[in-house]
């Protein structure tokens, strides 16, 4: 921060420092709830609050028993496996189909571009409860409710808009003459797509895929409506845990999820920088 | 210079068509997928809100025979007998419960009548039923002798109906078929409450997000990037984790209550959780990044020398901000506000977990009718109204803000 200009009156200065304090308070409001759950997940007692021992930093008041519980409890193990299974499958479908579509939409010759884009982005706008109800009615007719296939299709549809947005953003810096050049040299559109387009837009594709994965990984409303007991995911398990019997295992899971999202954030930021660099070169 | 021959023009047109087709083919797989996975379900829901074949499928003959009935007196004994036979069949294949639920919606109190009748007629002899089923049905419960009961069956038997939309806005058909206000006004109040809560949340995110975004836009790029992590980390954290965090903070034995007791401000834990307050607080926390991100994106593009110039020329900071900075930051503010408002209107998880009874929003009632009361048609009607509301809001968003400004992270 540079020193304040001389013409500032005391009120200007008060405003300046007031803004600083306000910004700091808002940041604390944003971060505090997430930071509080981390030490609480090491509570030796089955409470959601700091014990006397924890406050006096007594090592006996801390334990990793709730983390052990996640490993020992078969329900959590299945939930973790399901979350990754559904997330990876849904993100794969969304990424493959979404990337293809984004390439088509980026073409200047694409017909009905506005309508189709709006249609493909609509899963992002419609409230989840409406999607869940509609999918429940429709998927029942195909016996997809209570199956992994149904849940994966549903989550893939939710992830599509994110893939379209990120890949389209990367494609905005893509030189179309490269595509035309490839075609004029006799390669098929598929080959040009695979050998020329994909390597150039890869950062956008990967971050789109990550967005789609996180969307599925974090989603619980569709799981509540479409999944059977065998398709329970981590958020679903947390949801019933919070409703039925609250115990610090949930805090341990939450802490692990925060670590996971921090990692994800780091990877996405690295990808964004790389993509910006690639585009900057052109 | 030679002009374009018709041969060249035809070639150009053909090539153009090929390119259009080529571009379209890239989109086709996803388009088909979304049509099946998303568009068809939403269409089914819209259809479902006016379509209910349950009763028509359960008692088709009785309904056909009721078509000629005048609606004022007891129906023909043949019709009543047919109903008695249907009751036995439904008791046998365990569909009488569904029938009872459906009729009960048209005429409250019928559920127990139908269930007890079904129990009574389950073991009745077929020949005896065919001969004097009418008397047997009337003997089970005297409500079968009332024309209102038969009117209820006839109206519940309609496959296409607007009655769920009427219920969704607290109206109903009376005995004469006129539209009247319902005795209990639930849903209009619920919509108002949902909009009110969404407005409060939007207001709070503006109040908290604006100073933070402003400060970040004035800071050096390194500081801003560093502070951005504290906005993005919550944004990326699972919303269940953040809801869990608020439960840990606010519950009776939670961090906030313990701290307040320790500080001597209160003697007993106060009720912070499972009410409207906790819902609004947790949702404000969850949606705040949606306000900060578009605001920051716009503010970073505003040249700060305008403000400095105004202040150096003697304007007070508030006046300078109001006259110069606010209008320039308005696109970001409206983008953030509409985004937060649209998302909070349709929110489900957080109110379901921390809302208790008075923090419930419209989505929670839709879920209730889907999962608990099994009134799927009413859920579909309420959902369709919510969808229309969201689409109107989104249309406004597109008109005034433009969806091109929508960016991730």
Interface residues (C-beta under 8 A of the other chain):
Chain A: X1 X5 X7 X8 X11 X12 X15 X19 X20 X22 X23 X26 X27 X29 X30 X31 X33 X34 X36 X37 X40 X47 X48 X49 X50 X93 X97 X98 X100 X101 X103 X104 X105 X107 X109 X110 X111 X116 X119 X120 X121 X122 X123 X125 X126 X127 X128 X129 X130 X131 X132 X133 X134 X135 X136 X137 X138 X139 X153 X154 X156 X157 X160 X162 X165 X166 X169 X189 X211 X214 X217 X218 X220 X221 X224 X225 X235 X238 X239 X242 X243 X246 X250 X251 X254 X257 X258 X261 X262 X264 X265 X268 X272
Chain B: X16 X19 X20 X22 X23 X24 X25 X26 X27 X29 X30 X31 X33 X34 X36 X37 X38 X39 X40 X41 X42 X43 X44 X45 X48 X208 X209 X211 X212 X214 X215 X216 X219 X227 X229 X230 X231 X232 X233 X234 X236 X237 X238 X239 X240 X241 X242 X243 X244 X245 X246 X247 X248 X249 X251 X253 X254 X255 X258 X285 X288 X289 X308 X311 X312 X316 X317 X318 X342 X345 X346 X347 X348 X349 X353 X363 X366 X367 X370 X371 X376 X379 X380 X383 X386 X387 X390 X391 X394 X403 X406 X407 X408 X409
